């Protein structure tokens, strides 16, 4: 968030990276209602405090070793959300049981993948914390596919492996003689 303010019962915040803002009022101790605006479009939005927070079960994933050697590293791409907002996406496959998603335009938080399925060069991954999933294909050293979240279904064209991580992977996977 770029800015947050609260004065009396008024609550406002802005997120400049996605051209969004919220203006609302506290109705009581557990509800804030107002208007969310993004790129000129306005929507009513109500935040309600949960009496009992929901727990999220994080399941361990398992990436086959042969596939991990091909996809290990940080993949970067851009998600064009309905033609109006561009969001950078980073998918990192760290180990056989660790992979996560970051959307740096929204937050630096690492969102763990809780589902991983593979069939040849096709991958299905999901992050239950944010209700998102992706169908990806490995093609010519790139990941192409589709991103799903709620009613959103959007192509993710040509995610590429970060060059610094590619060099690190080469140095880890291969030994070099010193001269």
N, CA and C atoms as an extended XYZ file, in Angstrom:
537
Properties=species:S:1:pos:R:3:atomname:S:1:resname:S:1:resid:I:1 pbc="F F F"
N         0.832       -1.166        0.000 N   UNK     1
C         0.000        0.000        0.000 CA  UNK     1
C         0.884        1.239        0.000 C   UNK     1
N         0.471        2.213       -0.781 N   UNK     2
C         1.222        3.444       -0.889 CA  UNK     2
C         0.898        4.392        0.256 C   UNK     2
N        -0.403        4.464        0.636 N   UNK     3
C        -0.794        5.316        1.754 CA  UNK     3
C        -1.999        4.727        2.465 C   UNK     3
N        -2.072        4.983        3.767 N   UNK     4
C        -3.188        4.546        4.597 CA  UNK     4
C        -3.496        5.680        5.557 C   UNK     4
N        -4.777        6.013        5.713 N   UNK     5
C        -5.143        7.031        6.694 CA  UNK     5
C        -6.454        6.654        7.375 C   UNK     5
N        -6.560        7.038        8.631 N   UNK     6
C        -7.783        6.825        9.404 CA  UNK     6
C        -7.994        8.069       10.261 C   UNK     6
N        -9.157        8.685       10.108 N   UNK     7
C        -9.479        9.876       10.891 CA  UNK     7
C       -10.944        9.758       11.292 C   UNK     7
N       -11.155        9.681       12.602 N   UNK     8
C       -12.517        9.445       13.074 CA  UNK     8
C       -12.980        8.088       12.574 C   UNK     8
N       -14.085        8.069       11.866 N   UNK     9
C       -14.608        6.811       11.310 CA  UNK     9
C       -14.215        6.611        9.843 C   UNK     9
N       -13.493        7.578        9.269 N   UNK    10
C       -13.079        7.484        7.865 CA  UNK    10
C       -11.791        6.688        7.731 C   UNK    10
N       -11.781        5.763        6.781 N   UNK    11
C       -10.610        4.929        6.499 CA  UNK    11
C       -10.333        5.005        5.001 C   UNK    11
N        -9.085        5.329        4.635 N   UNK    12
C        -8.697        5.425        3.222 CA  UNK    12
C        -7.362        4.733        3.008 C   UNK    12
N        -7.194        4.116        1.836 N   UNK    13
C        -5.881        3.614        1.443 CA  UNK    13
C        -5.741        3.689       -0.058 C   UNK    13
N        -4.488        3.729       -0.508 N   UNK    14
C        -4.199        3.780       -1.942 CA  UNK    14
C        -3.070        2.814       -2.265 C   UNK    14
N        -3.143        2.256       -3.467 N   UNK    15
C        -2.093        1.375       -3.990 CA  UNK    15
C        -1.752        1.912       -5.384 C   UNK    15
N        -0.739        2.770       -5.450 N   UNK    16
C        -0.415        3.446       -6.711 CA  UNK    16
C         0.016        2.476       -7.809 C   UNK    16
N         0.713        1.391       -7.437 N   UNK    17
C         1.238        0.476       -8.459 CA  UNK    17
C         0.138       -0.164       -9.301 C   UNK    17
N        -1.085       -0.244       -8.750 N   UNK    18
C        -2.198       -0.811       -9.524 CA  UNK    18
C        -3.302        0.226       -9.737 C   UNK    18
N        -2.972        1.501       -9.476 N   UNK    19
C        -3.895        2.607       -9.686 CA  UNK    19
C        -5.237        2.371       -8.983 C   UNK    19
N        -5.159        2.074       -7.667 N   UNK    20
C        -6.363        1.741       -6.913 CA  UNK    20
C        -6.424        2.531       -5.608 C   UNK    20
N        -7.666        2.752       -5.131 N   UNK    21
C        -7.866        3.437       -3.855 CA  UNK    21
C        -9.171        2.969       -3.234 C   UNK    21
N        -9.232        3.065       -1.915 N   UNK    22
C       -10.444        2.731       -1.166 CA  UNK    22
C       -10.760        3.888       -0.235 C   UNK    22
N       -12.042        4.284       -0.189 N   UNK    23
C       -12.526        5.292        0.754 CA  UNK    23
C       -13.732        4.691        1.452 C   UNK    23
N       -13.665        4.635        2.794 N   UNK    24
C       -14.767        4.031        3.521 CA  UNK    24
C       -14.948        4.599        4.903 C   UNK    24
N       -15.969        4.071        5.599 N   UNK    25
C       -16.267        4.479        6.966 CA  UNK    25
C       -16.489        3.237        7.809 C   UNK    25
N       -16.016        3.327        9.056 N   UNK    26
C       -16.269        2.251       10.010 CA  UNK    26
C       -17.719        2.357       10.452 C   UNK    26
N       -18.440        1.229       10.348 N   UNK    27
C       -19.831        1.206       10.803 CA  UNK    27
C       -19.898        0.814       12.271 C   UNK    27
N       -19.029       -0.080       12.674 N   UNK    28
C       -18.910       -0.522       14.064 CA  UNK    28
C       -17.515       -1.112       14.209 C   UNK    28
N       -17.270       -1.825       15.266 N   UNK    29
C       -15.918       -2.347       15.499 CA  UNK    29
C       -15.505       -3.455       14.542 C   UNK    29
N       -16.455       -4.016       13.786 N   UNK    30
C       -16.081       -5.145       12.938 CA  UNK    30
C       -16.504       -4.994       11.475 C   UNK    30
N       -16.772       -3.735       11.038 N   UNK    31
C       -17.163       -3.553        9.641 CA  UNK    31
C       -16.742       -2.185        9.114 C   UNK    31
N       -16.151       -2.192        7.902 N   UNK    32
C       -15.800       -0.966        7.192 CA  UNK    32
C       -16.415       -1.073        5.800 C   UNK    32
N       -17.226       -0.087        5.414 N   UNK    33
C       -17.868       -0.094        4.091 CA  UNK    33
C       -17.472        1.159        3.332 C   UNK    33
N       -17.354        0.994        2.011 N   UNK    34
C       -16.993        2.145        1.195 CA  UNK    34
C       -16.938        1.809       -0.270 C   UNK    34
N       -16.085        2.555       -0.975 N   UNK    35
C       -15.950        2.399       -2.417 CA  UNK    35
C       -14.498        2.118       -2.783 C   UNK    35
N       -14.315        1.077       -3.591 N   UNK    36
C       -12.997        0.735       -4.137 CA  UNK    36
C       -12.986        1.252       -5.566 C   UNK    36
N       -11.933        1.994       -5.928 N   UNK    37
C       -11.828        2.542       -7.276 CA  UNK    37
C       -10.508        2.104       -7.895 C   UNK    37
N       -10.596        1.615       -9.149 N   UNK    38
C        -9.393        1.220       -9.874 CA  UNK    38
C        -9.583        1.560      -11.340 C   UNK    38
N        -8.642        2.339      -11.866 N   UNK    39
C        -8.657        2.735      -13.277 CA  UNK    39
C       -10.001        3.344      -13.689 C   UNK    39
N       -10.568        4.197      -12.820 N   UNK    40
C       -11.817        4.883      -13.135 CA  UNK    40
C       -13.087        4.091      -12.874 C   UNK    40
N       -12.961        2.833      -12.537 N   UNK    41
C       -14.134        2.005      -12.241 CA  UNK    41
C       -14.335        1.951      -10.730 C   UNK    41
N       -15.595        2.114      -10.263 N   UNK    42
C       -15.899        2.126       -8.845 CA  UNK    42
C       -16.771        0.932       -8.471 C   UNK    42
N       -16.459        0.355       -7.289 N   UNK    43
C       -17.193       -0.807       -6.802 CA  UNK    43
C       -17.454       -0.637       -5.307 C   UNK    43
N       -18.642       -1.033       -4.828 N   UNK    44
C       -18.858       -1.039       -3.377 CA  UNK    44
C       -18.026       -2.166       -2.753 C   UNK    44
N       -17.474       -1.904       -1.566 N   UNK    45
C       -16.653       -2.914       -0.903 CA  UNK    45
C       -16.856       -2.811        0.600 C   UNK    45
N       -17.082       -3.960        1.237 N   UNK    46
C       -17.249       -4.020        2.686 CA  UNK    46
C       -16.250       -5.006        3.260 C   UNK    46
N       -15.528       -4.572        4.276 N   UNK    47
C       -14.613       -5.431        5.017 CA  UNK    47
C       -15.285       -5.806        6.325 C   UNK    47
N       -15.309       -7.104        6.640 N   UNK    48
C       -15.874       -7.568        7.905 CA  UNK    48
C       -14.821       -8.376        8.636 C   UNK    48
N       -14.697       -8.098        9.933 N   UNK    49
C       -13.752       -8.837       10.758 CA  UNK    49
C       -14.348      -10.197       11.085 C   UNK    49
N       -13.561      -11.253       10.924 N   UNK    50
C       -13.998      -12.593       11.312 CA  UNK    50
C       -13.855      -12.756       12.815 C   UNK    50
N       -14.882      -13.279       13.450 N   UNK    51
C       -14.800      -13.538       14.887 CA  UNK    51
C       -13.736      -14.590       15.158 C   UNK    51
N       -13.696      -15.593       14.307 N   UNK    52
C       -12.702      -16.653       14.422 CA  UNK    52
C       -11.968      -16.741       13.094 C   UNK    52
N       -10.690      -16.370       13.072 N   UNK    53
C        -9.950      -16.450       11.802 CA  UNK    53
C        -9.935      -17.878       11.267 C   UNK    53
N       -10.047      -17.977        9.948 N   UNK    54
C        -9.974      -19.287        9.305 CA  UNK    54
C        -8.526      -19.734        9.245 C   UNK    54
N        -8.290      -21.003        9.514 N   UNK    55
C        -6.937      -21.520        9.343 CA  UNK    55
C        -6.823      -22.088        7.938 C   UNK    55
N        -5.652      -21.975        7.395 N   UNK    56
C        -5.401      -22.466        6.040 CA  UNK    56
C        -4.455      -23.641        6.137 C   UNK    56
N        -4.891      -24.744        5.603 N   UNK    57
C        -4.044      -25.932        5.626 CA  UNK    57
C        -3.076      -25.872        4.456 C   UNK    57
N        -1.798      -25.844        4.771 N   UNK    58
C        -0.781      -25.823        3.731 CA  UNK    58
C        -0.286      -27.244        3.508 C   UNK    58
N        -0.518      -27.745        2.330 N   UNK    59
C        -0.102      -29.104        2.000 CA  UNK    59
C         1.261      -29.055        1.322 C   UNK    59
N         2.072      -30.023        1.631 N   UNK    60
C         3.390      -30.102        0.998 CA  UNK    60
C         3.218      -30.557       -0.448 C   UNK    60
N         3.969      -29.941       -1.323 N   UNK    61
C         3.965      -30.365       -2.721 CA  UNK    61
C         5.143      -31.301       -2.940 C   UNK    61
N         5.132      -31.996       -4.050 N   UNK    62
C         6.240      -32.890       -4.396 CA  UNK    62
C         6.506      -32.753       -5.891 C   UNK    62
N         7.664      -32.163       -6.225 N   UNK    63
C         8.058      -31.986       -7.616 CA  UNK    63
C         9.049      -33.089       -7.964 C   UNK    63
N         8.767      -33.892       -8.997 N   UNK    64
C         9.695      -34.948       -9.387 CA  UNK    64
C        11.088      -34.394       -9.707 C   UNK    64
N        12.132      -35.128       -9.308 N   UNK    65
C        13.521      -34.670       -9.457 CA  UNK    65
C        13.880      -34.340      -10.909 C   UNK    65
N        13.454      -35.166      -11.860 N   UNK    66
C        13.805      -34.902      -13.260 CA  UNK    66
C        13.165      -33.609      -13.766 C   UNK    66
N        11.951      -33.319      -13.317 N   UNK    67
C        11.286      -32.089      -13.719 CA  UNK    67
C        11.885      -30.890      -12.990 C   UNK    67
N        12.224      -31.064      -11.727 N   UNK    68
C        12.815      -29.974      -10.949 CA  UNK    68
C        14.104      -29.470      -11.600 C   UNK    68
N        14.905      -30.388      -12.140 N   UNK    69
C        16.162      -29.958      -12.768 CA  UNK    69
C        15.896      -29.054      -13.977 C   UNK    69
N        14.723      -29.189      -14.572 N   UNK    70
C        14.378      -28.361      -15.738 CA  UNK    70
C        13.720      -27.032      -15.346 C   UNK    70
N        12.997      -27.009      -14.218 N   UNK    71
C        12.238      -25.802      -13.877 CA  UNK    71
C        12.782      -25.041      -12.665 C   UNK    71
N        13.779      -25.591      -11.966 N   UNK    72
C        14.283      -24.935      -10.761 CA  UNK    72
C        14.750      -23.526      -11.081 C   UNK    72
N        14.366      -22.573      -10.220 N   UNK    73
C        14.753      -21.178      -10.392 CA  UNK    73
C        13.555      -20.258      -10.318 C   UNK    73
N        13.810      -18.993      -10.613 N   UNK    74
C        12.768      -17.969      -10.562 CA  UNK    74
C        12.353      -17.600      -11.982 C   UNK    74
N        11.064      -17.751      -12.251 N   UNK    75
C        10.501      -17.441      -13.551 CA  UNK    75
C         9.750      -16.124      -13.450 C   UNK    75
N         9.941      -15.246      -14.438 N   UNK    76
C         9.305      -13.929      -14.400 CA  UNK    76
C         8.422      -13.735      -15.621 C   UNK    76
N         7.276      -13.117      -15.388 N   UNK    77
C         6.354      -12.822      -16.477 CA  UNK    77
C         5.423      -11.690      -16.081 C   UNK    77
N         4.541      -11.322      -17.003 N   UNK    78
C         3.593      -10.231      -16.764 CA  UNK    78
C         2.191      -10.747      -17.038 C   UNK    78
N         1.296      -10.488      -16.091 N   UNK    79
C        -0.104      -10.860      -16.228 CA  UNK    79
C        -0.876       -9.605      -16.620 C   UNK    79
N        -1.518       -9.642      -17.781 N   UNK    80
C        -2.334       -8.528      -18.252 CA  UNK    80
C        -3.757       -8.793      -17.773 C   UNK    80
N        -4.185       -8.074      -16.726 N   UNK    81
C        -5.489       -8.319      -16.122 CA  UNK    81
C        -6.561       -7.569      -16.909 C   UNK    81
N        -7.298       -8.318      -17.720 N   UNK    82
C        -8.410       -7.778      -18.514 CA  UNK    82
C        -8.044       -6.556      -19.347 C   UNK    82
N        -6.803       -6.493      -19.799 N   UNK    83
C        -6.379       -5.417      -20.687 CA  UNK    83
C        -6.151       -4.074      -20.026 C   UNK    83
N        -6.347       -3.990      -18.692 N   UNK    84
C        -6.234       -2.680      -18.054 CA  UNK    84
C        -5.109       -2.569      -17.037 C   UNK    84
N        -4.692       -3.670      -16.437 N   UNK    85
C        -3.668       -3.631      -15.397 CA  UNK    85
C        -2.604       -4.677      -15.689 C   UNK    85
N        -1.359       -4.260      -15.644 N   UNK    86
C        -0.243       -5.182      -15.854 CA  UNK    86
C         0.375       -5.508      -14.495 C   UNK    86
N         0.454       -6.797      -14.150 N   UNK    87
C         1.036       -7.225      -12.881 CA  UNK    87
C         2.222       -8.141      -13.153 C   UNK    87
N         3.364       -7.816      -12.582 N   UNK    88
C         4.519       -8.694      -12.679 CA  UNK    88
C         4.281       -9.914      -11.799 C   UNK    88
N         4.632      -11.071      -12.300 N   UNK    89
C         4.523      -12.316      -11.544 CA  UNK    89
C         5.889      -12.985      -11.499 C   UNK    89
N         6.194      -13.571      -10.351 N   UNK    90
C         7.418      -14.357      -10.205 CA  UNK    90
C         7.038      -15.702       -9.600 C   UNK    90
N         7.401      -16.758      -10.271 N   UNK    91
C         7.178      -18.111       -9.771 CA  UNK    91
C         8.544      -18.708       -9.491 C   UNK    91
N         8.740      -19.195       -8.273 N   UNK    92
C        10.031      -19.778       -7.908 CA  UNK    92
C         9.842      -21.234       -7.515 C   UNK    92
N        10.605      -22.097       -8.159 N   UNK    93
C        10.673      -23.513       -7.817 CA  UNK    93
C        12.019      -23.694       -7.132 C   UNK    93
N        12.014      -23.819       -5.786 N   UNK    94
C        13.260      -23.893       -5.020 CA  UNK    94
C        13.771      -25.310       -4.847 C   UNK    94
N        12.866      -26.215       -4.498 N   UNK    95
C        13.257      -27.592       -4.206 CA  UNK    95
C        12.076      -28.496       -4.499 C   UNK    95
N        12.247      -29.785       -4.254 N   UNK    96
C        11.182      -30.749       -4.547 CA  UNK    96
C         9.906      -30.471       -3.768 C   UNK    96
N        10.024      -29.779       -2.627 N   UNK    97
C         8.831      -29.515       -1.817 CA  UNK    97
C         8.621      -28.025       -1.523 C   UNK    97
N         9.229      -27.145       -2.317 N   UNK    98
C         9.087      -25.712       -2.076 CA  UNK    98
C         8.987      -24.936       -3.387 C   UNK    98
N         7.831      -24.312       -3.566 N   UNK    99
C         7.603      -23.445       -4.715 CA  UNK    99
C         6.634      -22.359       -4.277 C   UNK    99
N         6.817      -21.149       -4.799 N   UNK   100
C         5.936      -20.067       -4.376 CA  UNK   100
C         5.765      -19.030       -5.476 C   UNK   100
N         4.756      -18.178       -5.283 N   UNK   101
C         4.389      -17.110       -6.198 CA  UNK   101
C         4.584      -15.777       -5.493 C   UNK   101
N         5.094      -14.777       -6.226 N   UNK   102
C         5.168      -13.407       -5.728 CA  UNK   102
C         4.611      -12.506       -6.827 C   UNK   102
N         3.777      -11.555       -6.418 N   UNK   103
C         3.309      -10.510       -7.325 CA  UNK   103
C         3.869       -9.202       -6.770 C   UNK   103
N         5.110       -8.829       -7.172 N   UNK   104
C         5.796       -7.691       -6.547 CA  UNK   104
C         5.059       -6.358       -6.669 C   UNK   104
N         4.172       -6.227       -7.646 N   UNK   105
C         3.403       -4.985       -7.767 CA  UNK   105
C         2.348       -4.882       -6.668 C   UNK   105
N         1.990       -6.020       -6.075 N   UNK   106
C         0.970       -6.037       -5.033 CA  UNK   106
C         1.572       -6.202       -3.638 C   UNK   106
N         2.596       -7.068       -3.524 N   UNK   107
C         3.195       -7.340       -2.216 CA  UNK   107
C         4.472       -8.164       -2.418 C   UNK   107
N         5.443       -8.017       -1.507 N   UNK   108
C         6.645       -8.854       -1.600 CA  UNK   108
C         6.447      -10.235       -0.965 C   UNK   108
N         5.237      -10.511       -0.471 N   UNK   109
C         4.968      -11.778        0.227 CA  UNK   109
C         5.121      -12.983       -0.707 C   UNK   109
N         5.735      -14.029       -0.167 N   UNK   110
C         5.871      -15.292       -0.896 CA  UNK   110
C         4.634      -16.141       -0.587 C   UNK   110
N         3.880      -16.476       -1.618 N   UNK   111
C         2.659      -17.258       -1.463 CA  UNK   111
C         2.977      -18.691       -1.882 C   UNK   111
N         2.960      -19.631       -0.933 N   UNK   112
C         3.359      -21.004       -1.271 CA  UNK   112
C         2.335      -21.706       -2.156 C   UNK   112
N         2.859      -22.525       -3.067 N   UNK   113
C         1.980      -23.377       -3.857 CA  UNK   113
C         1.605      -24.576       -3.001 C   UNK   113
N         0.332      -24.931       -3.035 N   UNK   114
C        -0.170      -26.032       -2.215 CA  UNK   114
C        -0.582      -27.226       -3.065 C   UNK   114
N        -0.491      -27.071       -4.371 N   UNK   115
C        -0.826      -28.176       -5.279 CA  UNK   115
C         0.151      -28.128       -6.449 C   UNK   115
N         0.648      -29.292       -6.815 N   UNK   116
C         1.553      -29.395       -7.957 CA  UNK   116
C         1.268      -30.713       -8.658 C   UNK   116
N         0.914      -30.649       -9.930 N   UNK   117
C         0.713      -31.850      -10.746 CA  UNK   117
C         1.477      -31.657      -12.047 C   UNK   117
N         2.029      -32.743      -12.553 N   UNK   118
C         2.732      -32.643      -13.828 CA  UNK   118
C         2.393      -33.838      -14.710 C   UNK   118
N         2.417      -33.566      -16.008 N   UNK   119
C         2.200      -34.597      -17.008 CA  UNK   119
C         3.085      -34.221      -18.189 C   UNK   119
N         4.262      -34.830      -18.231 N   UNK   120
C         5.215      -34.462      -19.277 CA  UNK   120
C         5.655      -33.025      -19.101 C   UNK   120
N         5.397      -32.200      -20.097 N   UNK   121
C         5.791      -30.791      -20.062 CA  UNK   121
C         4.653      -29.877      -19.598 C   UNK   121
N         3.562      -30.445      -19.070 N   UNK   122
C         2.431      -29.659      -18.576 CA  UNK   122
C         2.421      -29.657      -17.056 C   UNK   122
N         2.160      -28.485      -16.467 N   UNK   123
C         2.121      -28.332      -15.014 CA  UNK   123
C         0.787      -27.733      -14.601 C   UNK   123
N         0.273      -28.167      -13.472 N   UNK   124
C        -0.885      -27.540      -12.826 CA  UNK   124
C        -0.431      -27.215      -11.419 C   UNK   124
N        -0.460      -25.915      -11.083 N   UNK   125
C        -0.050      -25.497       -9.751 CA  UNK   125
C        -1.145      -24.608       -9.164 C   UNK   125
N        -1.259      -24.619       -7.824 N   UNK   126
C        -2.289      -23.811       -7.170 CA  UNK   126
C        -1.765      -23.258       -5.859 C   UNK   126
N        -2.250      -22.081       -5.505 N   UNK   127
C        -1.950      -21.430       -4.230 CA  UNK   127
C        -3.285      -21.199       -3.530 C   UNK   127
N        -3.629      -22.089       -2.601 N   UNK   128
C        -4.951      -22.029       -1.965 CA  UNK   128
C        -5.151      -20.766       -1.140 C   UNK   128
N        -4.088      -20.165       -0.617 N   UNK   129
C        -4.214      -18.952        0.196 CA  UNK   129
C        -4.893      -17.810       -0.544 C   UNK   129
N        -4.680      -17.740       -1.857 N   UNK   130
C        -5.265      -16.651       -2.637 CA  UNK   130
C        -6.273      -17.167       -3.659 C   UNK   130
N        -6.595      -18.453       -3.609 N   UNK   131
C        -7.572      -19.022       -4.527 CA  UNK   131
C        -7.152      -18.933       -5.977 C   UNK   131
N        -5.858      -19.098       -6.243 N   UNK   132
C        -5.337      -18.981       -7.610 CA  UNK   132
C        -4.740      -20.300       -8.075 C   UNK   132
N        -4.789      -20.524       -9.378 N   UNK   133
C        -4.142      -21.699       -9.965 CA  UNK   133
C        -3.624      -21.331      -11.348 C   UNK   133
N        -2.729      -22.183      -11.856 N   UNK   134
C        -2.148      -21.950      -13.168 CA  UNK   134
C        -1.985      -23.273      -13.893 C   UNK   134
N        -2.269      -23.261      -15.175 N   UNK   135
C        -1.953      -24.362      -16.073 CA  UNK   135
C        -0.802      -23.859      -16.928 C   UNK   135
N         0.340      -24.527      -16.852 N   UNK   136
C         1.530      -24.066      -17.565 CA  UNK   136
C         2.104      -25.167      -18.441 C   UNK   136
N         2.776      -24.763      -19.498 N   UNK   137
C         3.501      -25.689      -20.373 CA  UNK   137
C         4.927      -25.195      -20.519 C   UNK   137
N         5.855      -26.146      -20.494 N   UNK   138
C         7.257      -25.823      -20.706 CA  UNK   138
C         7.507      -25.904      -22.214 C   UNK   138
N         7.900      -24.765      -22.820 N   UNK   139
C         8.158      -24.725      -24.259 CA  UNK   139
C         9.396      -23.897      -24.528 C   UNK   139
N        10.389      -24.486      -25.142 N   UNK   140
C        11.595      -23.761      -25.563 CA  UNK   140
C        12.200      -22.929      -24.433 C   UNK   140
N        12.328      -23.514      -23.248 N   UNK   141
C        12.932      -22.820      -22.125 CA  UNK   141
C        12.064      -21.732      -21.517 C   UNK   141
N        10.783      -21.738      -21.813 N   UNK   142
C         9.838      -20.746      -21.280 CA  UNK   142
C         8.630      -21.475      -20.692 C   UNK   142
N         7.903      -20.761      -19.833 N   UNK   143
C         6.633      -21.262      -19.314 CA  UNK   143
C         5.520      -20.413      -19.918 C   UNK   143
N         4.565      -21.038      -20.556 N   UNK   144
C         3.384      -20.362      -21.098 CA  UNK   144
C         2.171      -21.004      -20.460 C   UNK   144
N         1.094      -20.238      -20.305 N   UNK   145
C        -0.087      -20.864      -19.754 CA  UNK   145
C        -1.190      -19.900      -19.405 C   UNK   145
N        -2.025      -20.350      -18.449 N   UNK   146
C        -3.210      -19.601      -18.058 CA  UNK   146
C        -3.255      -19.461      -16.547 C   UNK   146
N        -3.624      -18.262      -16.076 N   UNK   147
C        -3.764      -17.934      -14.661 CA  UNK   147
C        -5.252      -17.853      -14.346 C   UNK   147
N        -5.672      -18.480      -13.238 N   UNK   148
C        -7.065      -18.457      -12.805 CA  UNK   148
C        -7.142      -17.940      -11.376 C   UNK   148
N        -8.078      -17.023      -11.130 N   UNK   149
C        -8.348      -16.570       -9.768 CA  UNK   149
C        -9.771      -16.019       -9.760 C   UNK   149
N       -10.644      -16.656       -8.967 N   UNK   150
C       -12.056      -16.271       -8.993 CA  UNK   150
C       -12.594      -16.449      -10.402 C   UNK   150
N       -13.211      -15.406      -10.944 N   UNK   151
C       -13.743      -15.460      -12.309 CA  UNK   151
C       -12.707      -15.076      -13.359 C   UNK   151
N       -11.534      -14.640      -12.906 N   UNK   152
C       -10.472      -14.225      -13.825 CA  UNK   152
C        -9.808      -15.440      -14.472 C   UNK   152
N        -9.697      -15.405      -15.780 N   UNK   153
C        -8.951      -16.407      -16.555 CA  UNK   153
C        -8.131      -15.602      -17.556 C   UNK   153
N        -6.802      -15.642      -17.379 N   UNK   154
C        -5.949      -14.781      -18.199 CA  UNK   154
C        -4.697      -15.525      -18.647 C   UNK   154
N        -4.297      -15.299      -19.894 N   UNK   155
C        -3.066      -15.901      -20.399 CA  UNK   155
C        -1.851      -15.312      -19.697 C   UNK   155
N        -0.846      -16.161      -19.490 N   UNK   156
C         0.467      -15.721      -19.007 CA  UNK   156
C         1.440      -16.066      -20.128 C   UNK   156
N         1.814      -15.099      -20.948 N   UNK   157
C         2.709      -15.418      -22.057 CA  UNK   157
C         4.179      -15.422      -21.649 C   UNK   157
N         4.878      -16.427      -22.071 N   UNK   158
C         6.343      -16.505      -22.040 CA  UNK   158
C         7.008      -16.046      -20.757 C   UNK   158
N         6.804      -16.777      -19.675 N   UNK   159
C         7.569      -16.513      -18.462 CA  UNK   159
C         8.978      -17.027      -18.708 C   UNK   159
N         9.973      -16.234      -18.334 N   UNK   160
C        11.360      -16.619      -18.581 CA  UNK   160
C        12.102      -16.804      -17.269 C   UNK   160
N        13.118      -17.629      -17.323 N   UNK   161
C        13.946      -17.885      -16.158 CA  UNK   161
C        14.872      -16.698      -15.947 C   UNK   161
N        14.936      -16.196      -14.714 N   UNK   162
C        15.801      -15.062      -14.374 CA  UNK   162
C        17.248      -15.411      -14.726 C   UNK   162
N        17.937      -14.541      -15.482 N   UNK   163
C        19.295      -14.813      -15.964 CA  UNK   163
C        20.290      -15.055      -14.831 C   UNK   163
N        20.194      -14.304      -13.730 N   UNK   164
C        21.119      -14.498      -12.610 CA  UNK   164
C        20.930      -15.876      -11.995 C   UNK   164
N        19.671      -16.291      -11.887 N   UNK   165
C        19.416      -17.624      -11.325 CA  UNK   165
C        19.823      -18.720      -12.300 C   UNK   165
N        19.701      -18.435      -13.591 N   UNK   166
C        20.136      -19.410      -14.589 CA  UNK   166
C        21.634      -19.646      -14.463 C   UNK   166
N        22.419      -18.574      -14.295 N   UNK   167
C        23.864      -18.700      -14.118 CA  UNK   167
C        24.167      -19.470      -12.833 C   UNK   167
N        23.457      -19.154      -11.748 N   UNK   168
C        23.635      -19.859      -10.483 CA  UNK   168
C        23.333      -21.349      -10.653 C   UNK   168
N        22.267      -21.654      -11.400 N   UNK   169
C        21.890      -23.050      -11.634 CA  UNK   169
C        22.979      -23.777      -12.416 C   UNK   169
N        23.522      -23.115      -13.428 N   UNK   170
C        24.596      -23.732      -14.206 CA  UNK   170
C        25.814      -24.013      -13.329 C   UNK   170
N        26.142      -23.062      -12.458 N   UNK   171
C        27.317      -23.229      -11.608 CA  UNK   171
C        27.082      -24.302      -10.547 C   UNK   171
N        25.822      -24.485      -10.131 N   UNK   172
C        25.500      -25.516       -9.137 CA  UNK   172
C        25.435      -26.892       -9.778 C   UNK   172
N        24.826      -26.963      -10.957 N   UNK   173
C        24.597      -28.250      -11.602 CA  UNK   173
C        25.838      -28.800      -12.316 C   UNK   173
N        26.766      -27.934      -12.661 N   UNK   174
C        27.958      -28.387      -13.378 CA  UNK   174
C        29.215      -27.947      -12.636 C   UNK   174
N        30.212      -28.773      -12.672 N   UNK   175
C        31.482      -28.366      -12.048 CA  UNK   175
C        32.403      -27.835      -13.140 C   UNK   175
N        33.180      -26.840      -12.784 N   UNK   176
C        34.113      -26.230      -13.715 CA  UNK   176
C        35.509      -26.376      -13.175 C   UNK   176
N        36.447      -26.713      -14.026 N   UNK   177
C        37.837      -26.805      -13.639 CA  UNK   177
C        38.434      -25.413      -13.572 C   UNK   177
N        39.252      -25.168      -12.567 N   UNK   178
C        39.929      -23.874      -12.475 CA  UNK   178
C        41.176      -23.920      -13.342 C   UNK   178
N        41.491      -22.824      -13.983 N   UNK   179
C        42.689      -22.748      -14.826 CA  UNK   179
C        43.630      -21.729      -14.277 C   UNK   179
